[in-house]
Amino acid sequence: MEWKLFADLAEIAGDRVVAVDAEPGDTVGDALDALLDAHPDLRDRVLEDGTVADHINVLRNGRSVRHDDGLDATLEAGDELALFPPVSGGLADR
């Protein structure tokens, strides 16, 4: 399974796409644990008090896992996983 990482998360992990040891039947949480085990520097950025920080978006197939079964959602073949930090900015009115 692969994670797509964005913004500073990709910088911390050293790549935008990171393969982890997770497969269909595992949970999103298992895949996240595998990511954080492989890239421990991400742990402080992603977790807060042992759970995913409110400002970190965990997506499965483009949809926040908060809308489904959360980290307990079961992975299926072909699932796309992504982590997004808060996004801000854009063009200011002039």
N, CA, C and O of each residue as an XYZ file, in Angstrom:
376
protein
N       0.861     -1.163      0.000
C       0.000      0.000      0.000
C       0.909      1.228      0.000
O       2.038      1.175      0.489
N       0.410      2.322     -0.548
C       1.190      3.548     -0.602
C       0.423      4.711      0.025
O      -0.804      4.794     -0.047
N       1.182      5.589      0.632
C       0.658      6.853      1.137
C       1.129      7.965      0.227
O       2.287      7.974     -0.191
N       0.261      8.892     -0.084
C       0.645     10.131     -0.757
C       0.706     11.192      0.330
O      -0.247     11.389      1.085
N       1.832     11.862      0.393
C       2.059     12.874      1.424
C       2.165     14.246      0.777
O       2.677     14.376     -0.335
N       1.688     15.254      1.461
C       1.664     16.595      0.898
C       2.327     17.591      1.833
O       2.408     17.392      3.045
N       2.799     18.675      1.221
C       3.425     19.800      1.915
C       4.581     19.335      2.801
O       5.421     18.550      2.361
N       4.627     19.813      4.042
C       5.765     19.494      4.904
C       5.831     18.018      5.270
O       6.900     17.533      5.640
N       4.716     17.286      5.179
C       4.755     15.850      5.480
C       5.644     15.122      4.473
O       6.396     14.220      4.844
N       5.558     15.510      3.209
C       6.419     14.915      2.179
C       7.879     15.281      2.435
O       8.773     14.454      2.253
N       8.111     16.508      2.851
C       9.477     16.939      3.156
C      10.057     16.136      4.313
O      11.209     15.707      4.259
N       9.272     15.936      5.347
C       9.745     15.192      6.516
C      10.062     13.749      6.146
O      11.078     13.203      6.576
N       9.189     13.127      5.345
C       9.387     11.722      4.957
C      10.426     11.562      3.859
O      10.944     10.465      3.650
N      10.736     12.650      3.155
C      11.724     12.584      2.084
C      11.162     12.163      0.742
O      11.923     11.926     -0.197
N       9.839     12.064      0.630
C       9.215     11.691     -0.642
C       7.728     11.976     -0.558
O       7.153     12.019      0.529
N       7.109     12.171     -1.719
C       5.661     12.415     -1.781
C       4.855     11.127     -1.773
O       3.679     11.129     -1.411
N       5.490     10.017     -2.176
C       4.813      8.719     -2.190
C       5.662      7.745     -1.389
O       6.848      7.567     -1.666
N       5.049      7.116     -0.396
C       5.775      6.219      0.497
C       5.031      4.887      0.563
O       3.864      4.836      0.952
N       5.715      3.817      0.180
C       5.142      2.480      0.274
C       5.281      1.970      1.702
O       6.305      2.183      2.351
N       4.240      1.294      2.186
C       4.265      0.725      3.535
C       3.808     -0.726      3.477
O       3.191     -1.172      2.510
N       4.131     -1.440      4.536
C       3.776     -2.854      4.641
C       2.349     -2.975      5.175
O       2.135     -3.241      6.358
N       1.389     -2.777      4.291
C      -0.032     -2.945      4.616
C      -0.694     -3.492      3.362
O      -0.265     -3.219      2.241
N      -1.737     -4.260      3.573
C      -2.391     -4.909      2.437
C      -3.897     -4.962      2.661
O      -4.370     -4.671      3.760
N      -4.656     -5.331      1.626
C      -6.098     -5.452      1.794
C      -6.424     -6.337      2.995
O      -5.803     -7.378      3.213
N      -7.409     -5.897      3.759
C      -7.784     -6.593      4.993
C      -7.240     -5.913      6.231
O      -7.815     -6.033      7.312
N      -6.116     -5.187      6.079
C      -5.609     -4.369      7.173
C      -6.497     -3.133      7.276
O      -7.372     -2.921      6.437
N      -6.272     -2.327      8.296
C      -7.048     -1.098      8.460
C      -6.221      0.119      8.046
O      -5.002      0.040      7.888
N      -6.905      1.224      7.879
C      -6.208      2.484      7.614
C      -5.252      2.771      8.761
O      -4.145      3.259      8.533
N      -5.660      2.478      9.983
C      -4.795      2.670     11.150
C      -3.539      1.822     11.071
O      -2.458      2.283     11.435
N      -3.669      0.574     10.593
C      -2.488     -0.284     10.413
C      -1.524      0.350      9.416
O      -0.313      0.368      9.636
N      -2.066      0.865      8.324
C      -1.232      1.494      7.302
C      -0.576      2.763      7.840
O       0.573      3.058      7.513
N      -1.306      3.511      8.665
C      -0.729      4.715      9.267
C       0.373      4.341     10.244
O       1.424      4.982     10.265
N       0.150      3.321     11.045
C       1.188      2.848     11.965
C       2.446      2.443     11.203
O       3.561      2.755     11.622
N       2.260      1.748     10.080
C       3.406      1.323      9.265
C       4.155      2.532      8.724
O       5.385      2.533      8.680
N       3.417      3.566      8.312
C       4.053      4.792      7.822
C       4.860      5.456      8.928
O       6.007      5.847      8.716
N       4.259      5.582     10.109
C       4.942      6.262     11.212
C       6.100      5.443     11.758
O       7.073      6.009     12.258
N       6.012      4.118     11.672
C       7.146      3.271     12.070
C       8.313      3.446     11.096
O       9.473      3.485     11.505
N       7.993      3.551      9.810
C       9.037      3.700      8.794
C       9.623      5.110      8.781
O      10.777      5.304      8.397
N       8.829      6.089      9.199
C       9.264      7.497      9.194
C       8.899      8.127     10.536
O       7.961      8.921     10.614
N       9.631      7.781     11.585
C       9.282      8.252     12.933
C       9.261      9.771     13.083
O       8.602     10.287     13.986
N       9.966     10.490     12.222
C       9.942     11.953     12.310
C       8.552     12.517     12.017
O       8.249     13.644     12.410
N       7.701     11.744     11.327
C       6.341     12.178     11.047
C       5.444     12.104     12.283
O       4.446     12.818     12.380
N       5.806     11.242     13.216
C       4.942     10.962     14.364
C       4.529     12.245     15.105
O       3.345     12.442     15.378
N       5.490     13.111     15.427
C       5.172     14.330     16.172
C       4.319     15.297     15.361
O       3.572     16.093     15.929
N       4.423     15.232     14.048
C       3.662     16.136     13.179
C       2.224     15.646     12.977
O       1.302     16.449     12.829
N       2.042     14.317     12.972
C       0.748     13.715     12.646
C      -0.084     13.416     13.888
O      -1.304     13.581     13.876
N       0.572     12.979     14.954
C      -0.163     12.575     16.155
C      -0.140     13.649     17.230
O       0.809     14.424     17.353
N      -1.218     13.666     18.003
C      -1.310     14.557     19.148
C      -1.972     13.744     20.263
O      -3.107     13.293     20.111
N      -1.285     13.559     21.357
C      -1.782     12.740     22.466
C      -2.162     11.329     22.018
O      -3.141     10.754     22.493
N      -1.366     10.783     21.091
C      -1.557      9.400     20.659
C      -2.597      9.178     19.585
O      -2.777      8.049     19.127
N      -3.292     10.233     19.171
C      -4.272     10.098     18.094
C      -3.939     11.086     16.981
O      -3.142     12.006     17.169
N      -4.555     10.885     15.829
C      -4.300     11.791     14.708
C      -4.773     13.189     15.096
O      -5.909     13.381     15.530
N      -3.889     14.147     14.932
C      -4.205     15.535     15.271
C      -5.394     16.022     14.450
O      -5.560     15.636     13.293
N      -6.217     16.870     15.053
C      -7.409     17.384     14.381
C      -7.086     18.091     13.068
O      -7.895     18.081     12.141
N      -5.919     18.697     12.989
C      -5.575     19.464     11.799
C      -4.954     18.613     10.683
O      -4.627     19.143      9.621
N      -4.789     17.325     10.904
C      -4.258     16.426      9.875
C      -5.421     15.684      9.228
O      -6.249     15.091      9.920
N      -5.479     15.719      7.915
C      -6.529     15.031      7.175
C      -6.015     13.702      6.662
O      -5.016     13.651      5.944
N      -6.697     12.624      7.030
C      -6.377     11.278      6.558
C      -7.443     10.918      5.524
O      -8.631     10.843      5.838
N      -7.001     10.697      4.295
C      -7.937     10.398      3.210
C      -7.760      8.977      2.705
O      -6.645      8.466      2.602
N      -8.871      8.363      2.397
C      -8.889      7.060      1.715
C      -9.749      7.253      0.479
O     -10.939      7.551      0.569
N      -9.126      7.077     -0.669
C      -9.824      7.263     -1.946
C     -10.438      8.660     -2.056
O     -11.556      8.827     -2.544
N      -9.677      9.665     -1.588
C     -10.088     11.053     -1.717
C     -11.134     11.519     -0.724
O     -11.617     12.647     -0.825
N     -11.491     10.688      0.223
C     -12.524     11.027      1.206
C     -11.942     10.904      2.608
O     -11.240      9.941      2.918
N     -12.240     11.881      3.443
C     -11.751     11.846      4.817
C     -12.265     10.600      5.524
O     -13.447     10.268      5.430
N     -11.384      9.917      6.224
C     -11.808      8.721      6.955
C     -12.707      9.090      8.124
O     -13.372      8.220      8.687
N     -12.741     10.359      8.498
C     -13.637     10.802      9.573
C     -15.103     10.620      9.182
O     -15.973     10.530     10.048
N     -15.377     10.566      7.868
C     -16.748     10.400      7.388
C     -17.157      8.934      7.313
O     -18.337      8.633      7.133
N     -16.227      8.045      7.446
C     -16.516      6.614      7.324
C     -16.224      5.927      8.659
O     -16.731      6.345      9.699
N     -15.421      4.892      8.628
C     -15.101      4.141      9.846
C     -13.818      4.619     10.514
O     -13.275      3.924     11.373
N     -13.332      5.778     10.138
C     -12.116      6.303     10.727
C     -10.928      5.406     10.433
O     -10.842      4.804      9.362
N     -10.027      5.323     11.373
C      -8.825      4.513     11.184
C      -9.134      3.026     11.204
O      -8.266      2.215     10.883
N     -10.362      2.648     11.575
C     -10.767      1.243     11.578
C     -11.267      0.775     10.217
O     -11.587     -0.402     10.051
N     -11.339      1.673      9.248
C     -11.798      1.292      7.908
C     -10.870      0.223      7.330
O      -9.646      0.337      7.409
N     -11.460     -0.795      6.759
C     -10.694     -1.900      6.186
C     -10.222     -1.534      4.786
O     -10.994     -1.057      3.955
N      -8.942     -1.767      4.547
C      -8.355     -1.481      3.244
C      -8.780     -2.522      2.215
O      -8.931     -3.706      2.517
N      -8.967     -2.038      0.993
C      -9.273     -2.907     -0.134
C      -8.209     -2.690     -1.198
O      -7.536     -1.659     -1.212
N      -8.059     -3.661     -2.085
C      -7.082     -3.543     -3.172
C      -7.362     -2.271     -3.967
O      -8.513     -1.976     -4.288
N      -6.324     -1.531     -4.277
C      -6.453     -0.325     -5.077
C      -6.772      0.932     -4.292
O      -6.868      2.010     -4.880
N      -6.940      0.828     -2.980
C      -7.208      2.024     -2.179
C      -6.055      3.005     -2.300
O      -4.892      2.612     -2.394
N      -6.394      4.287     -2.296
C      -5.394      5.346     -2.286
C      -5.462      6.053     -0.942
O      -6.521      6.519     -0.523
N      -4.337      6.124     -0.283
C      -4.244      6.771      1.030
C      -3.463      8.064      0.900
O      -2.494      8.143      0.145
N      -3.889      9.077      1.643
C      -3.191     10.364      1.588
C      -3.262     11.048      2.951
O      -4.216     10.882      3.711
N      -2.213     11.823      3.229
C      -2.149     12.657      4.436
C      -1.954     14.103      4.012
O      -1.041     14.422      3.251
N      -2.819     14.972      4.510
C      -2.738     16.401      4.229
C      -2.605     17.167      5.532
O      -3.387     16.957      6.459
N      -1.622     18.052      5.611
C      -1.586     18.972      6.747
C      -2.562     20.115      6.461
O      -3.163     20.152      5.387
N      -2.728     21.038      7.394
C      -3.602     22.185      7.121
C      -3.098     22.939      5.890
O      -1.895     23.079      5.673
N      -4.020     23.402      5.121
C      -3.669     24.157      3.913
C      -4.207     25.557      4.077
O      -5.363     25.761      4.449
N      -3.352     26.516      3.793
C      -3.792     27.909      3.852
C      -3.080     28.675      2.769
O      -2.187     28.161      2.096
N      -3.484     29.885      2.620
C      -2.822     30.732      1.642
C      -3.717     31.000      0.462
O      -4.942     30.917      0.549
N      -3.087     31.322     -0.637
C      -3.828     31.712     -1.830
C      -3.508     33.159     -2.133
O      -2.655     33.773     -1.493
N      -4.185     33.680     -3.092
C      -3.940     35.053     -3.488
C      -4.750     35.999     -2.619
O      -5.950     35.813     -2.416
N      -4.088     36.984     -2.127
C      -4.773     37.994     -1.313
C      -5.397     39.034     -2.232
O      -4.863     39.335     -3.299
N      -6.524     39.576     -1.810
C      -7.127     40.670     -2.565
C      -6.196     41.864     -2.508
O      -5.604     42.161     -1.470
N      -6.077     42.530     -3.612
C      -5.170     43.687     -3.655
C      -5.919     44.932     -3.884
O      -5.323     46.007     -3.950
